[in-house]
């Protein structure tokens, strides 16, 4: 079977105050602004090989306009589009900035995805060119600046069906999931297009609003850089929402904070690589340390917030036993119970 997708190439996020978000990304995170077009600002990490990896788009609320994935070939792009359409989803072809002919569609649970093969590669100016041939640019001078875009985690009302559709239709590898200790309910799963533990995460959404994002993540080379980033952010008045700590699933060291729109950003590093072609996903439970490997603390309830903000009644208010309502509201529940 043809391998369809190669990796996550960029995310387009919405922000009510584009200038405030862009200023934060440039001066606090260490990204570089590369272009502006109407109400869109294009940014990149110092180690991104393509022209951009983050687009900040004017919007009424924080959220995700699209997540973009590069295919493994031009033929794979055509095949992926055919499979999406065969699954009953229309989609459309368009010409994108720096990505040429691309296919976009809205998945069955409301998440917009863009697929493309062509890319505009980053060409550094002489004053920013690295002395190391494989680097697209010099390392950022901002302490703890990420090397590259890493993954995106979306929120969905049915984790298992989301996973199944993306595995069956686009060939994602299903790597692991978390099921509640209290009931057989899937609250988190990870998928990948390559050897990483994940480049797409899926968290249970108790709201009635489709297509939400929980966070997206950047990669830093070392744990020490992540700790320096945490220190630098706090020194500059940016609160740390959760971490630093280590996830059980994936074994990455992580750090979460917010940008001015309130959208959540993760920094991560470490973890393992998985090259097993017939890997069978393991099932974790919160008590096994799926989110906190050391099982010694609870994730703050704020981490259950996804974007845009939920509307309508929470799905946990009806048809769910009282004893697991708290766990559903916090799918990354307290580790190490009992």
RABELNOR-V383946 format. One record per residue. N is the residue number from 1. RES is the residue in one small letter. SS is DSSP state (~ for helix, > for strand, _ for the rest). OMEGA is omega in radians with two decimals (999 if undefined). Layout:
N|RES|SS|OMEGA, N|RES|SS|OMEGA
This chain:
1|x|_|3.14, 2|x|_|3.04, 3|x|_|-3.01, 4|x|_|-2.99, 5|x|>|-3.13, 6|x|>|-3.10, 7|x|>|3.02, 8|x|>|-3.07, 9|x|>|3.05, 10|x|>|3.00, 11|x|>|3.02, 12|x|>|-3.08, 13|x|>|3.12, 14|x|>|-3.13, 15|x|>|3.10, 16|x|_|3.13, 17|x|_|-3.07, 18|x|~|-3.08, 19|x|~|3.13, 20|x|~|3.13, 21|x|~|-3.13, 22|x|~|3.10, 23|x|~|3.12, 24|x|~|-3.12, 25|x|~|-3.10, 26|x|~|-2.98, 27|x|~|-3.14, 28|x|~|-3.10, 29|x|~|3.13, 30|x|_|3.04, 31|x|_|3.12, 32|x|>|3.04, 33|x|>|-3.08, 34|x|>|-3.12, 35|x|>|3.02, 36|x|>|-3.13, 37|x|>|-3.07, 38|x|_|-3.11, 39|x|_|-3.09, 40|x|>|3.09, 41|x|>|-3.06, 42|x|>|-3.08, 43|x|>|3.08, 44|x|>|2.99, 45|x|_|-3.08, 46|x|_|-3.09, 47|x|_|3.10, 48|x|_|-3.11, 49|x|_|-3.11, 50|x|>|-3.01, 51|x|_|3.14, 52|x|_|3.10, 53|x|_|3.10, 54|x|>|3.01, 55|x|>|3.06, 56|x|>|-3.03, 57|x|>|3.08, 58|x|>|3.12, 59|x|_|-3.12, 60|x|_|-3.08, 61|x|_|3.01, 62|x|_|-3.14, 63|x|>|-3.14, 64|x|>|3.06, 65|x|>|3.09, 66|x|>|2.92, 67|x|>|-3.01, 68|x|>|-3.09, 69|x|>|3.04, 70|x|>|3.10, 71|x|>|-3.10, 72|x|_|3.13, 73|x|_|3.05, 74|x|~|3.12, 75|x|~|3.13, 76|x|~|3.08, 77|x|~|3.13, 78|x|~|-3.13, 79|x|~|3.13, 80|x|~|3.12, 81|x|~|3.11, 82|x|~|-3.11, 83|x|~|3.08, 84|x|~|-3.14, 85|x|~|3.09, 86|x|~|3.10, 87|x|_|3.06, 88|x|_|-3.14, 89|x|_|-3.02, 90|x|_|-3.07, 91|x|_|3.11, 92|x|>|3.05, 93|x|>|3.12, 94|x|>|3.06, 95|x|>|-3.08, 96|x|>|3.12, 97|x|_|3.08, 98|x|_|-3.12, 99|x|_|3.09, 100|x|>|-3.13, 101|x|>|-3.06, 102|x|>|-3.11, 103|x|>|3.10, 104|x|>|-3.12, 105|x|>|3.05, 106|x|>|-3.11, 107|x|_|-3.04, 108|x|_|3.09, 109|x|_|2.90, 110|x|_|-3.10, 111|x|_|-3.12, 112|x|>|-3.13, 113|x|>|3.08, 114|x|>|3.11, 115|x|>|-3.13, 116|x|>|3.04, 117|x|_|-3.13, 118|x|_|3.10, 119|x|_|2.94, 120|x|_|-3.14, 121|x|>|3.14, 122|x|_|3.06, 123|x|_|-3.06, 124|x|_|2.99, 125|x|_|-3.09, 126|x|_|-3.07, 127|x|_|3.10, 128|x|_|-3.10, 129|x|_|3.13, 130|x|_|3.04, 131|x|_|-3.14, 132|x|_|-2.98, 133|x|_|-3.07, 134|x|_|3.13, 135|x|_|3.13, 136|x|_|-3.09, 137|x|_|3.03, 138|x|_|3.03, 139|x|_|3.14, 140|x|_|3.07, 141|x|_|3.08, 142|x|_|-3.09, 143|x|_|3.09, 144|x|_|-3.13, 145|x|_|-3.11, 146|x|_|3.09, 147|x|_|-3.04, 148|x|>|3.02, 149|x|>|-3.06, 150|x|>|-3.09, 151|x|>|3.08, 152|x|>|3.10, 153|x|>|-3.09, 154|x|>|3.13, 155|x|>|-3.07, 156|x|>|-3.08, 157|x|_|-3.13, 158|x|_|-3.05, 159|x|~|-3.06, 160|x|~|-3.13, 161|x|~|3.05, 162|x|~|-3.13, 163|x|~|-3.07, 164|x|~|-3.11, 165|x|~|-3.10, 166|x|~|3.02, 167|x|~|-3.07, 168|x|~|-3.01, 169|x|~|-3.02, 170|x|~|3.02, 171|x|_|3.03, 172|x|_|3.00, 173|x|>|3.11, 174|x|>|-2.95, 175|x|>|-3.10, 176|x|>|3.06, 177|x|>|3.04, 178|x|>|3.07, 179|x|>|-3.10, 180|x|_|2.99, 181|x|_|-3.00, 182|x|_|-3.06, 183|x|_|-3.12, 184|x|_|-3.11, 185|x|_|3.11, 186|x|>|-3.11, 187|x|>|-3.13, 188|x|>|3.04, 189|x|>|3.08, 190|x|>|3.10, 191|x|>|3.11, 192|x|>|3.05, 193|x|_|-3.04, 194|x|_|-3.06, 195|x|_|3.10, 196|x|>|3.08, 197|x|_|3.01, 198|x|_|2.87, 199|x|_|3.01, 200|x|>|3.06, 201|x|>|-3.12, 202|x|>|-3.13, 203|x|>|-3.13, 204|x|>|3.13, 205|x|_|3.12, 206|x|_|-3.10, 207|x|_|3.10, 208|x|_|-3.09, 209|x|_|-3.06, 210|x|_|2.96, 211|x|_|-3.07, 212|x|>|3.08, 213|x|>|3.06, 214|x|>|3.07, 215|x|>|2.88, 216|x|>|-2.91, 217|x|>|2.99, 218|x|>|3.13, 219|x|>|2.93, 220|x|_|-2.99, 221|x|_|-3.00, 222|x|_|3.06, 223|x|~|-3.12, 224|x|~|3.10, 225|x|~|3.11, 226|x|~|3.11, 227|x|~|3.08, 228|x|~|3.11, 229|x|~|3.12, 230|x|~|3.14, 231|x|~|-3.10, 232|x|~|3.12, 233|x|~|-3.12, 234|x|~|3.11, 235|x|~|-3.13, 236|x|_|3.00, 237|x|_|3.11, 238|x|_|-3.11, 239|x|_|3.01, 240|x|>|-3.11, 241|x|>|-3.11, 242|x|>|-3.14, 243|x|>|-0.03, 244|x|>|3.12, 245|x|>|-3.13, 246|x|>|3.04, 247|x|_|2.97, 248|x|_|3.04, 249|x|_|3.13, 250|x|_|3.11, 251|x|_|3.07, 252|x|>|2.91, 253|x|>|-3.02, 254|x|>|3.08, 255|x|>|3.13, 256|x|>|3.04, 257|x|>|-3.08, 258|x|>|2.98, 259|x|_|-3.01, 260|x|_|3.12, 261|x|_|-3.03, 262|x|_|3.08, 263|x|_|-3.07, 264|x|>|3.06, 265|x|>|3.02, 266|x|>|2.85, 267|x|>|3.05, 268|x|>|3.13, 269|x|>|3.12, 270|x|>|-3.08, 271|x|_|-3.06, 272|x|_|3.02, 273|x|>|-3.08, 274|x|_|-3.10, 275|x|_|-3.04, 276|x|_|-3.04, 277|x|_|-3.14, 278|x|_|3.13, 279|x|_|3.06, 280|x|_|-3.05, 281|x|_|3.04, 282|x|>|3.09, 283|x|>|3.07, 284|x|>|2.94, 285|x|_|-3.14, 286|x|~|-3.11, 287|x|~|3.10, 288|x|~|3.11, 289|x|_|-3.10, 290|x|_|3.13, 291|x|_|3.13, 292|x|_|-3.05, 293|x|_|-3.07, 294|x|_|3.06, 295|x|_|-3.02, 296|x|_|3.13, 297|x|_|-3.12, 298|x|_|2.99, 299|x|_|3.12, 300|x|_|-3.12, 301|x|~|3.13, 302|x|~|-3.12, 303|x|~|3.10, 304|x|~|3.14, 305|x|_|3.04, 306|x|_|-2.93, 307|x|>|-0.04, 308|x|_|3.14, 309|x|_|-3.11, 310|x|_|2.98, 311|x|_|3.13, 312|x|_|-3.11, 313|x|_|3.08, 314|x|_|3.12, 315|x|~|3.13, 316|x|~|-3.06, 317|x|~|-3.11, 318|x|_|2.99, 319|x|_|-3.13, 320|x|_|3.13, 321|x|_|-3.08, 322|x|~|-3.02, 323|x|~|3.12, 324|x|~|3.12, 325|x|~|-3.12, 326|x|~|-3.14, 327|x|~|3.10, 328|x|~|3.11, 329|x|~|3.10, 330|x|_|-3.11, 331|x|_|3.06, 332|x|_|-2.94, 333|x|_|-3.10, 334|x|_|-3.13, 335|x|_|2.97, 336|x|_|3.11, 337|x|_|3.05, 338|x|_|999
